[in-house]
């Protein structure tokens, strides 16, 4: 039985704990600055225990992590450097959910001199979306264009934004405000968030999509020099983008993110009735012919082991639990240094006990 330390007992941390506990193959140390919240997440789950943690105290942090096979961070991106540094000091494996580019670069630097594995950018986007994209690109002799689209959406929106809060508000604001990595005309460059607007129809429903930061993870580096176009966009219901642009630019909340967070969390309700749309399209040449291959699936909120989890909880938790399980059981070829999502084989991920929660057999037809 592997012992994992999970730091962060929020909604995603709760789902991660439940998945590991349900498997019966893991002992989980659930750590949070609010030990009462950690105890609530642990509840009566077998082989799970709650710990208070203070990342400002490296000594006590390392004492909690000592003896663990891996530490997982389910904290906001700006906390991850401290957790990764503690893992490096103890030479244990590390994984997180960050979409922040600068944080991932810091972790990659730590990994360059480590014999343990560092896997940032797990989760849904980056994470599973990159795994699916890497699989599709491998089906072509040459690749021209790679489009990644992801949307965590309420099933029954009623407000003007056509949106409910379904995950980290800090992460949401970060995606809407930071520059976006793209490859355009073969050149890696930065694009403005909220730009690159497009409309799309999936399964008969109409959506919009636009640039947001962080979703590509390390894929831009991996595909630089190999593709003409690569971009990541967030899917929303039509009309959302213009209202967000009004808040950020005309009301100037882009320069006051703390106030924007307070406004959003005060005014926009949360929901546990959601869905996650995953869409990847790759065009290129195979066997002398130009063609396109697509992975498109939708994951809905659902009951797991008599507990209700949102779609974003399920896809994000599966997106880190599966790679961690694959690493610790030897199913990932690269077991040290910087491990990127595109290093993880899609078939193995979807066959994993946790990864199968993202599996949609219809989406695999013609690409498996």
For each residue, the residues with C-beta under 8 A, 3 or more apart:
1: 25 26 27 47
2: 25 26 27 69 70 328
3: 26 27 28 29 67 68 69
4: 20 26 27 28 29 68 69 70 71 72 324
5: 28 29 31 64 65 68 70 71 72
6: 9 13 16 17 20 28 29 30 31 71 72 74
7: 31 32 53 55 71 72 73 74 75 83
8: 12 13 31 32 73 74 75 79
9: 6 13 14 17 30 31 32 34 37 38 40 41 50 74
10: 13 14 74 168
11: 14 15 167 310 313
12: 8 15 16 74 97 123 167 312 313 316 317
13: 6 8 9 10 16 17 30 32 41 74
14: 9 10 11 17 18 41 313
15: 11 12 18 19 309 313 314 316 317
16: 6 12 13 19 20 72 74 317 320 321
17: 6 9 13 14 20 21 28 30 41 42 45 48
18: 14 15 21 22 45 304 305 307 309 317
19: 15 16 22 23 304 317 318 321 354 357
20: 4 6 16 17 23 25 26 28 48 321
21: 17 18 24 26 28 45 46 47 48
22: 18 19 304 305
23: 19 20 26 325 353 354
24: 21 46 47
25: 1 2 20
26: 1 2 3 4 20 21 23 47
27: 1 2 3 4 47 48 49
28: 3 4 5 6 17 20 21 42 45 47 48 49
29: 3 4 5 6 48 49 51 64 68
30: 6 9 13 17 38 41 42 48 49 50 51
31: 5 6 7 8 9 38 50 51 52 53 64
32: 7 8 9 13 35 37 38 41 50 51 52 53
33: 52 53 54 55
34: 9 37 38 52
35: 32 38 39 50 51 52
36: 39 40
37: 9 32 34 40 41
38: 9 30 31 32 34 35 41 42 50 51 52
39: 35 36 42 43 50
40: 9 36 37 43
41: 9 13 14 17 30 32 37 38 50
42: 17 28 30 38 39 45 48 49 50
43: 39 40
44:
45: 17 18 21 28 42 48
46: 21 24
47: 1 21 24 26 27 28
48: 17 20 21 27 28 29 30 42 45
49: 27 28 29 30 42
50: 9 30 31 32 35 38 39 41 42
51: 29 30 31 32 35 38 64
52: 31 32 33 34 35 38
53: 7 31 32 33 60 61 64
54: 33 57 60 61
55: 7 33 58 61 79 82 83 86
56:
57: 54 60 61
58: 55 61 62 82 85 86 89
59: 62 63
60: 53 54 57 63 64
61: 53 54 55 57 58 64 65 82 83 86
62: 58 59 65 66 86 89 90
63: 59 60 66
64: 5 29 31 51 53 60 61
65: 5 61 62 68 71 86 87 90 92
66: 62 63 90
67: 3
68: 3 4 5 29 65 71 92
69: 2 3 4 92 93 328
70: 2 4 5 87 92 93 94 95 324 327 328
71: 4 5 6 7 65 68 83 86 87 92 93 94 95
72: 4 5 6 7 16 94 95 96 320 324
73: 7 8 79 80 83 84 94 95 96 97 98
74: 6 7 8 9 10 12 13 16 96 97 320
75: 7 8 79 80 83 96
76: 79 168 170 171
77: 80 98 99 100 103 170 171 174
78: 81 100 103 170
79: 8 55 73 75 76 82 83
80: 73 75 77 83 84 96 98 100 103 107 120
81: 78 84 85 103 106 107
82: 55 58 61 79 85 86
83: 7 55 61 71 73 75 79 80 86 87 94 96
84: 73 80 81 87 88 94 96 106 107 110 118 120
85: 58 81 82 88 89 110
86: 55 58 61 62 65 71 82 83 89 90
87: 65 70 71 83 84 90 92 93 94 116 118
88: 84 85 91 94 110 114 116 118
89: 58 62 85 86
90: 62 65 66 86 87
91: 88 114 115 116
92: 65 68 69 70 71 87 116
93: 69 70 71 87 116 117 118 119 324 327 328
94: 70 71 72 73 83 84 87 88 107 116 117 118 119 120
95: 70 71 72 73 118 119 120 122 320 323 324 327
96: 72 73 74 75 80 83 84 107 119 120 121 122 320
97: 12 73 74 121 122 123 127 316 319 320
98: 73 77 80 103 104 107 120 121 214
99: 77 121 123 125 126 171 174 175 213 214 215 217
100: 77 78 80 103 104 174 178 214
101: 104 105 178 181 213 214
102: 105 106
103: 77 78 80 81 98 100 106 107 120
104: 98 100 101 107 108 120 121 217 218
105: 101 102 108 109
106: 81 84 102 103 109 110
107: 80 81 84 94 96 98 103 104 110 111 118 120 338
108: 104 105 111 112 118 120 338
109: 105 106 112
110: 84 85 88 106 107 113 114 118
111: 107 108 114 117 118 337 338 339
112: 108 109 337 338
113: 110
114: 88 91 110 111 117 118 336 337
115: 91 336
116: 87 88 91 92 93 94 336
117: 93 94 111 114 327 332 334 335 336 337 339
118: 84 87 88 93 94 95 107 108 110 111 114 337 338 339
119: 93 94 95 96 122 323 324 327 339
120: 80 84 94 95 96 98 103 104 107 108 217
121: 96 97 98 99 104 126 127 130 217 218 340 341
122: 95 96 97 119 126 127 319 320 323 324 341
123: 12 97 99 126 127 128 315 316 319 320
124: 127 128 129 150 152 276 278 312 315 316 319
125: 99 128 129 130 148 150 214 215 217 232
126: 99 121 122 123 129 130 214 215 216 217 218 219 341
127: 97 121 122 123 124 130 131 217 316 319 320 323 341
128: 123 124 125 131 132 278 315 318 319 341 349 358
129: 124 125 126 132 133 148 150 215 232 278 280
130: 121 125 126 127 133 134 148 216 217 218 219 340 341 342
131: 127 128 134 135 341 342 344 345 346 349
132: 128 129 135 136 278 280 295 346
133: 129 130 136 137 146 148 219 280 282 342
134: 130 131 137 138 219 222 341 342 346
135: 131 132 138 139 295 345 346 347 367
136: 132 133 139 140 146 280 282 293 294 295 367
137: 133 134 140 143 146 223 226 227 282 284
138: 134 135
139: 135 136 282 286 293 367
140: 136 137 143 282 284 285 286 293
141: 284 285 286 287
142: 284 285
143: 137 140 146 223 226 227 282 283 284
144: 227 228 229 283 284 285 290
145: 227 228 229 230 281 282 283 284
146: 133 136 137 143 219 223 227 229 230 231 280 281 282
147: 229 231 233 279 280 281 282
148: 125 129 130 133 215 216 219 231 232 233 279 280
149: 200 209 232 233 234 235 277 278 279 280
150: 124 125 129 215 232 234 235 276 277 278 279
151: 207 209 234 235 236 276 277
152: 124 166 167 274 275 276 311 312
153: 157 163 166 235 236 237 274 275 276 277
154: 157 163 164 166 271 273 274
155: 271 273 274 275 300 301
156: 271 273
157: 153 154 161 162 163 164 237
158:
159: 162 163 164 268
160: 239 243
161: 157 239 240 243 244 268
162: 157 159 236 237 238 239 240
163: 153 154 157 159 236 237 240 268
164: 154 157 159 268 269 270 271 274
165: 169 172 264 265 268 269 270 271
166: 152 153 154 270 271 274 310 311 312
167: 11 12 152 171 172 312 316
168: 10 76 171 172
169: 165 172 173 261 264 265
170: 76 77 78 173 174 261
171: 76 77 99 167 168 174 175
172: 165 167 168 169 175 176 264
173: 169 170 176 177 257 260 261 264
174: 77 99 100 170 171 177 178 213 214
175: 99 171 172 178 193 212 213 214 215 234
176: 172 173 193 194 212 244 248
177: 173 174 193 213 248 254 257
178: 100 101 174 175 193 213 214
179: 190 191 192 193 213
180: 190 191 192 193 211 212 213 214 216 231 232
181: 101 188 189 190 191 213 216 220 232
182: 188 189 190 191 211 216 220 229 230 231 232
183: 186 187 188 189 220 223 224 227 228 229 230 231
184: 187 189 191 229 231
185: 228 229
186: 183 225 227 228
187: 183 184
188: 181 182 183 220 221 224
189: 181 182 183 184
190: 179 180 181 182
191: 179 180 181 182 184 195 196 211 231
192: 179 180 195 211
193: 175 176 177 178 179 180 210 211 212 213
194: 176 197 210 211 212 241 244 245 248
195: 191 192 210 211
196: 191 209 210 211 231 233
197: 194 208 209 210 241
198: 208 209 210 233
199: 206 207 208 209 238
200: 149 206 207 208 209 235 279
201: 204 205 206 207
202: 205 207 277 279 296 298
203: 298
204: 201
205: 201 202
206: 199 200 201 238
207: 151 199 200 201 202 235 236 237 238 277
208: 197 198 199 200 235 236 237 238 239 240 241
209: 149 151 196 197 198 199 200 233 234 235 236
210: 193 194 195 196 197 198 233 234 236 241
211: 180 182 191 192 193 194 195 196 231 232 233 234
212: 175 176 180 193 194 215 232 233 234
213: 99 101 174 175 177 178 179 180 181 193
214: 98 99 100 101 125 126 174 175 178 180 217
215: 99 125 126 129 148 150 175 212 232 233 234
216: 126 130 148 180 181 182 219 220 230 231 232
217: 99 104 120 121 125 126 127 130 214 340 341
218: 104 121 126 130 221 222 340 341 342
219: 126 130 133 134 146 148 216 222 223 230 340 341 342
220: 181 182 183 188 216 223 224 230
221: 188 218 224
222: 134 218 219 226 340 342
223: 137 143 146 183 219 220 226 227 230
224: 183 188 220 221
225: 186
226: 137 143 222 223
227: 137 143 144 145 146 183 186 223 230
228: 144 145 183 185 186
229: 144 145 146 147 182 183 184 185
230: 145 146 182 183 216 219 220 223 227
231: 146 147 148 180 182 183 184 191 196 211 216
232: 125 129 148 149 150 180 181 182 211 212 215 216
233: 147 148 149 196 198 209 210 211 212 215
234: 149 150 151 175 209 210 211 212 215
235: 149 150 151 153 200 207 208 209 277 279
236: 151 153 162 163 207 208 209 210 240 241
237: 153 157 162 163 207 208 240
238: 162 199 206 207 208
239: 160 161 162 208 242 243
240: 161 162 163 208 236 237 243 244
241: 194 197 208 210 236 244 245
242: 239 245 246
243: 160 161 239 240 246 247
244: 161 176 194 240 241 247 248
245: 194 241 242 248 249 250
246: 242 243 249 250 251
247: 243 244 250 251 253 260
248: 176 177 194 244 245 251 252 253 254 260
249: 245 246 252 254
250: 245 246 247
251: 246 247 248
252: 248 249 255 256
253: 247 248 256 257 259 260 263
254: 177 248 249 257 260
255: 252
256: 252 253 259 260
257: 173 177 253 254 260 261
258: 261 262
259: 253 256 262 263
260: 173 247 248 253 254 256 257 263 264
261: 169 170 173 257 258 264 265
262: 258 259 265 266
263: 253 259 260 266 267
264: 165 169 172 173 260 261 267 268
265: 165 169 261 262 268
266: 262 263
267: 263 264
268: 159 161 163 164 165 264 265
269: 164 165
270: 164 165 166
271: 154 155 156 164 165 166 274 310
272: 301 308 310
273: 154 155 156 301 310
274: 152 153 154 155 164 166 271 300 301 310 311 312
275: 152 153 155 298 299 300 301 311
276: 124 150 151 152 153 298 299 311 312 314 315
277: 149 150 151 153 202 207 235 296 297 298
278: 124 128 129 132 149 150 295 296 297 298 299 315 358 363
279: 147 148 149 150 200 202 235 294 295 296
280: 129 132 133 136 146 147 148 149 294 295 296
281: 145 146 147 292 293 294
282: 133 136 137 139 140 143 145 146 147 292 293 294
283: 143 144 145 290 291 292
284: 137 140 141 142 143 144 145 290 291
285: 140 141 142 144 288 289 290 291
286: 139 140 141 289 291
287: 141
288: 285
289: 285 286
290: 144 283 284 285
291: 283 284 285 286
292: 281 282 283
293: 136 139 140 281 282 366 367
294: 136 279 280 281 282 367
295: 132 135 136 278 279 280 363 364 367
296: 202 277 278 279 280 363
297: 277 278 358 360 362 363
298: 202 203 275 276 277 278 360
299: 275 276 278 311 314 315 357 358 360
300: 155 274 275 311
301: 155 272 273 274 275 308 309 310 311 314
302: 308 309 311 314
303: 306 307 308 309
304: 18 19 22 307 309 314 357
305: 18 22
306: 303
307: 18 303 304
308: 272 301 302 303
309: 15 18 301 302 303 304 313 314 317
310: 11 166 271 272 273 274 301 313 314
311: 152 166 274 275 276 299 300 301 302 314 315
312: 12 124 152 166 167 274 276 315 316
313: 11 12 14 15 309 310 316 317
314: 15 276 299 301 302 304 309 310 311 317 318 357 358
315: 123 124 128 276 278 299 311 312 318 319 357 358
316: 12 15 97 123 124 127 167 312 313 319 320
317: 12 15 16 18 19 309 313 314 320 321 354
318: 19 128 314 315 321 322 354 355 357 358
319: 97 122 123 124 127 128 315 316 322 323 358
320: 16 72 74 95 96 97 122 123 127 316 317 323 324
321: 16 19 20 317 318 324 325 354
322: 318 319 325 326 349 352 353 354 355
323: 95 119 122 127 319 320 326 327 332 339 341 344 349
324: 4 70 72 93 95 119 122 320 321 327 328
325: 23 321 322 328 329 331 352 353 354
326: 322 323 329 331 332 344 348 349 352
327: 70 93 95 117 119 323 324 331 332 335 339
328: 2 69 70 93 324 325
329: 325 326
330: 335
331: 325 326 327 348 352
332: 117 323 326 327 335 339 343 344
333: 343
334: 117 337 339 343
335: 117 327 330 332 339
336: 114 115 116 117
337: 111 112 114 117 118 334
338: 107 108 111 112 118
339: 111 117 118 119 323 327 332 334 335 343 344
340: 121 130 217 218 219 222 343
341: 121 122 126 127 128 130 131 134 217 218 219 323 344
342: 130 131 133 134 218 219 222
343: 332 333 334 339 340
344: 131 323 326 332 339 341 348 349
345: 131 135 348 349
346: 131 132 134 135 349 350
347: 135 350 351 368
348: 326 331 344 345 351 352 355
349: 128 131 322 323 326 344 345 346 352 355 358
350: 346 347 355 356 358 359 364
351: 347 348 355 356
352: 322 325 326 331 348 349 355 356
353: 23 322 325 356
354: 19 23 317 318 321 322 325 357
355: 318 322 348 349 350 351 352 358 359
356: 350 351 352 353 359
357: 19 299 304 314 315 318 354
358: 128 278 297 299 314 315 318 319 349 350 355
359: 350 355 356 364
360: 297 298 299 363 364
361: 364 365
362: 297 365
363: 278 295 296 297 360 367
364: 295 350 359 360 361 367 368
365: 361 362 368
366: 293
367: 135 136 139 293 294 295 363 364
368: 347 364 365
